[in-house]
């Protein structure tokens, strides 16, 4: 493959809900470009795109893939992405470096919740956007409904670039509105055919509308169009490119990727009409301590960003980058501003799924890969050290679900730690931390399917398969009343004894305040050197809990009186005295148990809203607000964390896979009295079981 300059590059990200045919479009593109000899099928496990064994087994895309190929004098970098929400991080990274998005819609399912989520991602980044209405040969196809929904979603700025000849069993081909040519599939290959009489008038009207839309982007063009009724090919291309780049128009394409109908026209328009990187500014970045957005220009300063890392058995880690500005050749130095380190670009590759195609250099706007870098992580910015530029971090979703990982030996724990660390470098939405309170290894991800895939990778790549368990809920304890009392520790064993005596006052603090300690001693009844010992004893008692062994919070403790012995008083004696006194006084303070409450936002088709709200109520959830958007309901609620374990499975079951949710910690609230005894009993049983091991 030859090296392409910025004006001849096109970076398009395929987005869409699960099962709409994104990978099939990618396969049809490769077949149309004569890079494969057959049209790969996901169900048969023989696609170029989904080459990983996990993807073949599951019959779904799990990671984004770059497909670089030449078409109509341009180099197209097509980025195929997963449709399942569990793997949305892959889509977010791919969209970050793309210059436009193509959202794929199933003509029988229309704009699903998942589709709308991806549309919102594109809108949030301000990227140019097109749509491909797929599966027009399906018996459920109703492309008019899909088009109507697209128009509503784009404020009537959607413009048909291709038009279907029939649908369902009557689907025969697709018309290119600009070129006024029709195409059909013959044995998988594309063949031209006459435009059917029953669509000619509609196509002519659409072409007129398309020309008018293009002319409206420029006053001079509008004047020429009004005078002549036509625009030159170059004028039309320039006007449409600018209109798409400005999000003034949203191209709509139609077809059946499974029959390889309509994909050739999508590629034609991507090459000839879609904006080059020149017309699409970079993400926000810092340059000379100023926020700015660069023009994607090879004459500009060197500026790259890493958006993906994969593991290759031969090369090790492979780093996918977007060259937003400047020019890079193999062997050039790059400054990793994120890590303050110099890296050297080795071999440069453009990627076609798993195949590497080496190139000597890349120009602004191109997407490429390299290997053997030492300090680089996803999101890192690289530049010239003398002209430093740092891009904003890629916007990844926060993990929505957590599990405890259980292994049975130190050797397995070491393998687990190494394996999870490696996987985290390739997937920023997969995270691990050690819960010090419960000595648990906790992993978090976007959903149960995401975690399941990661556990499979741990087994396949690192030889360890941990069990998944329910993480401990970090309950907390607090008090509701003030009280005071004495803590005294006296021990005589011959020689020096132990003596500590302190009076403590406990009072509740507002929720979320934490712990406060106050020294109220006057007159030296407790020497200053023993006051920290009293505080330490109280803090240790707070860690041990009172009701069920959970940390005590939102409490103020004041030491206000006491006594000491010149010989027998010690640091240890006052620690013990404070701990004993604290526990005794707690009985008088109305101790209660607190539980973490999460903010949860659930998005479901309106037909399921009753079942979902009833389920939320059964989980002790409190609905805060409900919004209705089209055929979708957004439920904002607060639910105890203890009630959300494996919620994604329940939601998927209730909504036939259409519901999605996000959650984040909100606050602590009081556990209902009827549940406290159960939690206390379970905690005691678990503690006893550990002690008996």
Residue pairs with C-beta under 8 A, 6 or more apart in sequence:
1 68
1 70
1 75
1 350
1 357
1 359
2 70
3 359
3 360
3 361
3 362
3 363
4 74
4 75
4 363
4 366
5 298
5 363
6 276
6 277
6 278
6 296
6 297
6 298
6 363
6 364
6 365
6 366
7 276
7 278
8 73
8 74
8 75
8 276
9 74
9 75
9 77
9 276
9 277
9 363
9 365
9 366
10 74
10 75
10 76
10 77
10 99
10 100
10 270
10 271
10 274
10 276
11 77
11 79
11 97
11 98
11 99
11 100
11 277
11 322
11 365
11 367
12 76
12 77
12 78
12 79
12 98
12 99
12 100
12 101
12 102
12 270
12 274
13 79
13 81
13 91
13 94
13 95
13 98
13 100
13 101
13 102
14 22
14 25
14 26
14 78
14 79
14 80
14 81
14 101
14 102
14 104
15 22
15 81
15 91
15 95
15 101
15 102
15 103
15 104
15 118
15 121
15 122
16 22
16 83
16 103
16 104
16 105
16 114
16 115
16 118
17 83
17 106
17 109
17 112
17 113
17 114
17 115
17 118
18 60
18 82
18 83
18 84
18 114
18 657
19 60
19 83
19 106
20 83
20 104
20 105
20 106
20 109
20 115
20 134
20 135
21 104
21 106
21 134
21 135
21 257
21 258
22 61
22 80
22 81
22 83
22 104
23 42
23 47
23 49
23 50
23 61
23 80
24 41
24 42
24 134
24 257
24 258
25 104
25 132
25 134
25 257
25 263
25 266
26 49
26 65
26 67
26 78
26 80
27 36
27 39
27 40
27 41
27 47
27 48
27 49
27 257
28 39
28 257
28 260
28 263
29 67
29 69
29 76
29 78
29 263
29 266
29 267
30 36
30 40
30 48
30 67
30 69
30 352
31 37
31 38
31 39
31 40
31 188
31 260
32 190
32 260
32 263
32 264
32 267
33 69
33 70
33 71
33 267
35 69
35 352
36 48
38 46
38 188
39 188
39 258
39 260
40 46
40 47
40 48
40 49
41 47
41 258
42 50
42 59
42 60
43 59
45 56
45 57
45 59
48 67
48 352
48 353
49 61
49 65
49 67
49 80
49 353
50 56
50 60
50 61
50 62
50 65
51 353
51 354
52 62
52 63
53 460
54 62
54 453
54 456
54 457
54 460
55 61
55 62
55 63
58 453
60 82
60 83
60 84
61 80
61 81
61 82
61 83
61 87
62 82
62 87
62 90
62 453
63 82
63 87
63 90
63 310
64 79
64 80
64 81
64 82
64 90
64 91
64 93
64 94
64 308
65 79
65 80
65 351
65 353
66 77
66 78
66 79
66 320
66 350
66 351
66 352
66 353
66 367
66 369
67 76
67 77
67 78
67 79
67 80
67 351
67 352
67 353
68 75
68 76
68 77
68 78
68 350
68 351
68 352
68 357
68 367
69 75
69 76
69 78
69 352
70 76
71 267
71 268
71 270
71 271
72 267
72 268
72 271
72 272
73 271
74 270
74 271
75 350
75 366
76 267
76 270
76 271
77 98
77 350
77 366
77 367
79 94
79 95
79 97
79 98
79 367
81 87
81 90
81 91
81 94
81 95
82 88
82 90
82 91
83 114
84 447
84 449
85 114
85 117
85 446
85 447
85 660
86 445
86 446
86 447
86 448
86 449
86 450
86 453
87 446
87 450
87 453
88 117
88 397
88 429
88 446
89 396
89 397
89 427
89 428
89 429
89 446
90 308
91 118
91 121
92 121
92 394
92 395
92 396
92 397
93 307
93 308
93 378
93 394
93 396
93 428
94 307
94 308
95 101
95 121
95 122
95 125
95 127
96 125
96 283
96 305
96 307
96 322
96 394
96 395
97 305
97 307
97 322
97 367
98 127
99 127
99 128
99 274
99 275
99 276
99 277
99 279
99 280
99 296
99 365
100 127
100 128
100 129
100 130
100 244
100 274
100 275
100 280
101 118
101 122
101 127
101 128
101 129
101 130
102 129
102 130
102 131
102 132
102 253
102 266
102 270
103 115
103 118
103 119
103 122
103 129
103 130
103 131
103 132
104 131
104 132
104 134
105 111
105 115
105 131
105 132
105 133
105 134
105 146
105 150
106 134
106 135
106 138
107 133
107 134
107 135
107 136
107 138
107 140
107 141
107 142
107 143
107 146
107 167
107 254
108 135
108 138
108 139
108 140
108 141
108 142
109 140
110 142
110 145
110 146
110 149
111 119
111 146
111 149
111 150
111 153
112 658
113 603
113 604
113 605
113 632
113 658
113 659
113 660
114 658
114 660
116 153
116 632
117 603
117 660
119 129
119 153
122 129
123 129
124 395
125 283
125 395
126 247
127 280
128 244
128 245
128 247
128 274
128 275
128 280
129 154
129 247
129 250
130 244
130 250
130 251
130 252
130 253
130 274
131 150
131 158
131 250
131 251
131 252
131 253
132 252
132 253
132 254
132 255
132 262
132 266
133 143
133 146
133 147
133 150
133 252
133 253
133 254
133 255
134 255
134 256
134 257
135 141
135 256
135 257
135 258
136 143
136 164
136 166
136 167
136 168
136 171
136 254
136 255
136 256
136 261
136 262
137 167
137 168
137 169
137 171
137 256
137 258
137 259
137 261
138 168
139 168
139 169
140 168
141 167
141 168
141 171
142 167
143 164
143 167
143 254
147 158
147 160
147 252
149 630
150 158
150 250
150 252
151 158
152 630
154 250
157 247
157 248
157 249
157 250
158 249
158 250
158 251
158 252
159 209
159 210
159 213
159 249
159 250
159 251
159 252
160 177
160 206
160 210
160 252
160 254
161 176
161 177
161 178
161 210
161 251
161 252
161 253
161 265
161 269
161 273
162 174
162 175
162 176
162 177
162 252
162 253
162 254
162 255
162 262
162 265
162 266
163 174
163 175
163 177
163 199
163 202
163 203
163 206
163 254
164 171
164 173
164 174
164 175
164 254
164 255
165 171
165 172
165 173
165 174
165 175
165 182
165 184
165 195
165 196
165 199
166 172
166 196
171 256
171 261
172 184
172 193
172 196
173 182
173 183
173 184
173 185
173 193
173 261
174 182
174 183
174 184
174 254
174 255
174 261
174 262
174 265
175 181
175 182
175 183
175 195
175 199
175 203
176 182
176 183
176 265
176 268
177 203
177 206
177 207
177 210
178 207
178 210
178 236
178 269
178 273
180 195
180 203
180 204
180 207
181 192
181 195
182 192
182 193
182 194
182 195
182 196
183 190
183 191
183 192
183 193
183 261
183 262
183 264
183 265
184 190
184 191
184 193
184 261
185 191
185 256
185 259
185 260
185 261
188 259
188 260
189 260
190 260
190 261
190 264
195 203
211 225
211 230
211 231
211 236
212 225
213 243
213 249
214 221
214 231
214 235
214 236
214 239
214 240
214 243
215 221
215 222
215 224
215 225
215 226
215 231
215 239
216 222
217 239
217 240
217 242
217 243
217 246
217 248
218 239
218 242
221 231
221 235
221 239
224 231
224 235
225 231
231 239
237 272
237 273
240 249
240 273
241 273
241 274
241 275
241 276
241 279
242 275
242 279
243 249
244 250
244 251
244 273
244 274
244 275
245 275
245 279
245 280
251 269
251 273
251 274
253 262
253 265
253 266
253 269
254 262
255 261
255 262
255 263
255 265
255 266
256 262
257 263
276 365
277 296
277 364
277 365
278 295
278 296
278 297
278 365
280 296
281 293
281 294
281 295
281 296
282 293
282 294
282 295
282 296
282 303
282 324
282 325
282 391
283 293
283 305
283 324
283 391
283 392
284 291
284 292
284 293
284 391
284 392
285 291
285 292
285 293
285 294
285 303
285 381
285 389
285 390
285 391
285 392
286 292
286 389
286 390
287 294
287 301
287 388
287 389
294 300
294 301
294 303
294 324
294 325
294 389
295 325
296 324
296 325
296 364
296 365
297 325
297 364
298 325
298 326
298 327
298 363
298 364
300 325
300 326
300 364
301 325
301 326
301 383
301 384
301 387
301 389
302 325
302 326
302 327
302 328
302 334
302 382
302 383
302 384
302 387
302 389
303 323
303 324
303 325
303 326
303 381
303 382
303 383
303 389
303 391
304 321
304 322
304 323
304 324
304 328
304 334
304 381
304 382
304 383
305 321
305 322
305 324
305 379
305 380
305 381
305 382
305 391
305 394
306 319
306 320
306 321
306 376
306 377
306 378
306 379
306 380
306 382
307 320
307 321
307 322
307 378
307 379
307 394
308 319
308 320
308 378
308 426
309 317
309 318
309 319
309 320
309 376
309 377
309 378
309 425
309 426
310 317
310 318
310 320
310 426
311 317
311 318
311 422
311 426
311 461
312 318
312 371
315 371
315 372
316 371
316 372
317 371
317 373
317 425
318 369
318 370
318 371
319 369
319 370
319 371
319 373
319 376
320 351
320 367
320 368
320 369
321 367
321 368
321 369
321 370
321 382
322 366
322 367
323 362
323 363
323 364
323 365
323 366
323 367
323 368
324 364
324 365
324 391
325 364
325 389
326 364
326 384
327 361
327 362
327 363
327 364
328 334
328 345
328 348
328 361
328 362
329 345
329 348
329 360
329 361
330 345
330 346
330 347
330 348
330 360
330 361
331 344
331 345
331 346
332 344
332 345
333 342
333 343
333 344
333 345
334 342
334 343
334 344
334 345
334 382
334 383
334 384
335 341
335 342
335 343
335 382
335 383
335 384
335 385
335 388
336 342
336 343
336 375
336 376
336 380
336 381
336 382
337 380
337 381
337 382
337 383
337 388
337 389
337 390
338 377
338 379
338 380
338 381
338 390
339 375
339 376
339 377
339 380
341 374
341 375
342 385
343 373
343 374
343 375
343 376
343 382
345 370
346 370
346 371
346 372
347 358
347 370
347 371
348 358
348 359
348 360
348 361
348 362
348 368
348 369
348 370
349 356
349 357
349 358
349 359
349 368
349 369
349 370
350 356
350 357
350 359
350 362
350 366
350 367
350 368
350 369
351 357
351 368
351 369
356 369
359 368
362 368
376 382
377 425
378 394
378 425
378 426
378 428
379 393
379 394
379 428
381 389
381 390
381 391
383 389
383 390
394 428
396 428
396 429
397 429
397 446
397 662
398 662
398 664
399 429
399 430
399 431
399 444
399 445
399 446
400 444
400 445
400 446
400 447
400 648
400 661
400 662
400 663
401 444
401 445
401 446
401 447
401 448
401 450
401 451
401 646
401 647
401 648
402 442
402 443
402 444
402 471
403 442
403 443
403 444
403 451
403 468
403 469
403 470
403 471
404 435
404 440
404 441
404 442
404 468
404 469
404 470
404 471
404 472
405 416
405 420
405 432
405 440
405 441
405 442
405 443
405 466
405 467
405 468
405 469
406 466
406 467
406 468
406 469
407 413
407 416
407 464
407 466
407 467
412 464
412 466
413 441
415 462
415 463
415 464
416 441
416 458
416 462
416 464
416 466
417 441
418 462
419 457
419 458
419 461
419 462
419 464
420 432
420 441
420 443
420 458
421 432
422 461
422 462
423 430
423 454
423 457
423 458
424 430
424 431
424 432
427 454
429 445
429 446
429 450
430 443
430 444
430 445
430 450
430 454
431 443
431 444
431 445
432 441
432 442
432 443
432 444
433 442
433 444
434 440
434 441
434 442
435 441
435 442
435 471
435 472
435 474
437 472
437 474
437 551
438 471
438 472
438 474
440 471
440 472
441 466
442 471
443 451
443 454
445 451
445 454
447 648
448 646
448 648
448 649
451 468
455 465
455 466
455 468
458 464
458 465
458 466
459 465
470 645
473 595
473 596
473 641
473 642
474 550
474 551
474 596
475 548
475 550
475 593
475 594
475 595
475 596
475 671
475 679
476 550
476 551
476 552
476 553
476 554
476 593
476 594
476 595
476 668
477 545
477 546
477 547
477 548
477 550
477 551
477 552
477 553
477 591
477 592
477 593
477 594
478 508
478 511
478 552
478 553
478 554
478 555
478 591
478 592
478 594
479 506
479 507
479 508
479 552
479 555
479 586
479 589
479 590
479 591
479 592
480 508
480 589
480 590
480 591
480 592
481 508
481 588
481 589
481 590
482 505
482 506
482 507
482 508
482 589
483 505
483 506
483 585
483 588
483 589
484 503
484 504
484 505
484 506
484 560
484 585
485 503
485 504
485 581
485 584
485 585
485 588
486 501
486 502
486 503
486 504
486 581
486 584
487 500
487 501
487 502
487 503
487 504
487 537
487 577
487 578
487 579
487 580
487 581
487 582
487 584
487 585
488 500
488 501
488 502
488 577
488 580
488 581
489 498
489 499
489 500
489 501
489 573
489 574
489 576
489 577
489 580
490 497
490 498
490 499
490 500
490 501
490 568
491 497
491 498
491 499
491 573
492 568
496 567
496 568
497 565
497 567
497 568
498 568
498 570
498 572
498 573
498 576
499 564
499 565
499 568
499 569
499 570
499 573
500 530
500 533
500 562
500 564
500 569
500 570
500 573
500 574
500 575
500 576
500 577
500 578
501 526
501 562
501 563
501 564
501 577
502 526
502 534
502 559
502 561
502 562
502 574
502 577
502 578
502 581
503 559
503 560
503 561
503 562
503 581
504 534
504 538
504 557
504 558
504 559
504 560
504 578
504 581
504 582
504 585
505 520
505 557
505 558
505 560
506 555
506 556
506 557
506 582
506 585
506 586
506 589
507 555
507 556
507 558
508 554
508 555
508 556
508 589
509 516
509 554
509 555
509 556
510 554
511 554
511 594
511 667
511 668
511 669
512 554
512 667
512 668
513 553
513 554
514 553
514 554
515 539
515 542
515 552
515 553
515 554
515 555
515 556
515 557
516 555
516 556
516 557
517 535
517 538
517 539
517 556
517 557
517 558
517 559
518 556
518 557
518 558
518 559
519 531
519 558
519 559
520 558
520 559
520 560
521 531
521 559
521 560
521 561
521 562
525 561
525 562
525 563
525 564
526 534
526 559
526 561
526 562
526 563
526 564
526 574
527 564
527 569
530 564
530 569
530 571
530 574
531 559
533 571
533 572
533 573
533 574
533 575
533 578
534 559
534 562
534 574
534 575
534 577
534 578
535 557
535 559
535 578
536 575
536 578
537 574
537 575
537 576
537 577
537 578
537 579
537 582
538 557
538 578
538 579
538 582
540 575
540 579
541 552
541 578
541 579
541 582
541 583
542 551
542 552
542 553
542 555
542 582
543 551
545 551
545 552
546 552
546 583
546 586
546 591
547 591
547 592
547 593
547 676
547 680
548 593
548 679
548 680
548 683
548 684
549 683
549 687
550 593
550 683
552 586
552 591
553 594
553 668
557 582
559 578
562 577
564 574
592 670
592 671
592 676
593 670
593 671
593 676
593 679
593 680
594 668
594 669
594 670
594 671
595 640
595 641
595 642
595 668
595 669
595 670
595 671
596 640
596 641
596 665
596 667
596 668
597 638
597 639
597 640
597 641
597 665
597 666
597 667
597 668
597 669
598 638
598 639
598 640
598 641
598 644
598 663
598 664
598 665
598 666
599 636
599 637
599 638
599 663
599 664
599 665
599 666
600 616
600 621
600 636
600 637
600 638
600 639
600 644
600 661
600 662
600 663
601 634
601 635
601 636
601 637
601 661
601 662
601 663
602 612
602 616
602 634
602 635
602 637
602 651
602 659
602 660
602 661
603 632
603 633
603 634
603 635
603 659
603 660
603 661
604 612
604 632
604 633
604 635
604 651
604 655
604 658
604 659
604 660
605 631
605 632
605 633
605 655
605 658
605 659
606 628
606 631
606 632
606 633
608 654
608 655
608 656
608 658
608 659
609 626
609 633
609 635
611 654
611 655
612 635
612 651
612 654
612 655
612 659
613 623
613 635
615 650
615 654
616 623
616 635
616 637
616 639
617 623
619 639
619 640
619 643
619 644
619 647
620 639
620 640
620 643
620 672
621 637
621 638
621 639
621 640
621 643
622 637
622 638
622 639
623 635
623 636
623 637
624 636
624 637
624 638
625 636
626 633
626 634
626 635
626 636
627 633
627 634
627 636
628 634
638 666
639 663
640 669
641 665
644 663
647 661
648 661
651 659
651 660
651 661
652 659
671 679
